[in-house]
Amino acid sequence: LGQMAAVRAGVGLLAMAMVALCWRVLGLPSAAVYWFGGGLTAVIVVYVWWRYPLFPSKVPQHQQIILRKRYWLFYALTFMSGARRQIFVVFAGFLLVEKFGMDAATVTGLYLANYVISLWAAPKIGRFVSRWGERRALVLEYIGLILVFGGYAFVDTPEMASVLYVIDHIFFALAIAMKSYFQKIADPRDIAATASVSFSINHIAAVVIPALFGLIWLKDPSLVFLMGSAMAFISLILSLLIPDKPEAGNETTIPSLNYPVIKETI
């Protein structure tokens, strides 16, 4: 998972470098950059669809949507992760642009820095999760986010805001601990169906958080980030429920919140 995150960072680095080239060197308007990026993406999709029509699964996957009580902690962490992502994607960007007046080229430069660091750090974070466990990794992430969001609330220099933005992005790589946790507790046949469920849960946060927090932003931007710190604290409490050795039937550290594994008859 760490290596996959590094590959995504490498591709993101290439994409952001192309955007920077289009803006800084070629001087293209934003609309042209969007058309170029969208067109290139469409070409790649068609090629991959033609070249790799099917990836057979070693374990047959459930085709219907699966919701299981014993995955409740994963669902809760996924929702909080989606909410945290919106604060980074939407409001941290607002902070850089509205408060400190950064232009698109400068923000693109920060993205480039993020991807360069992630390209180096993601495999190491993967090894950290493998060695120290999902709970420690997520605890580290959420303690860091509490501090980062608190910093956003009171930062008064563009340099410090940029540092917080880069640190914030690094913590995204620790989210692979959630995927690792789920793989250890899940029925292998539930992986694909639960991926679609987690995607939907993420987008519940994507719809609610920007609209709700956007109203708060109009009154007091600092309050948005203080609420983000509070949400990170809730995520921290949830992460403490992950056992040292998660597995099916041992999903949390509280036995009464675990649910028995029901074996299906095929």
Salt bridges, closest charged atoms under 4 A:
GLU134 OE2 - LYS184 NZ 2.87
GLU141 OE2 - ARG84 NE 3.88
ASP168 OD1 - ARG84 NH1 2.91
ASP187 OD2 - ARG189 NH2 2.86
ASP190 OD1 - HIS62 NE2 3.36
ASP190 OD2 - ARG68 NE 2.60
ASP244 OD1 - ARG135 NH2 2.32
GLU251 OE2 - ARG70 NH1 3.09
GLU264 OE1 - HIS62 NE2 3.62
GLU264 OE2 - ARG68 NH2 2.87
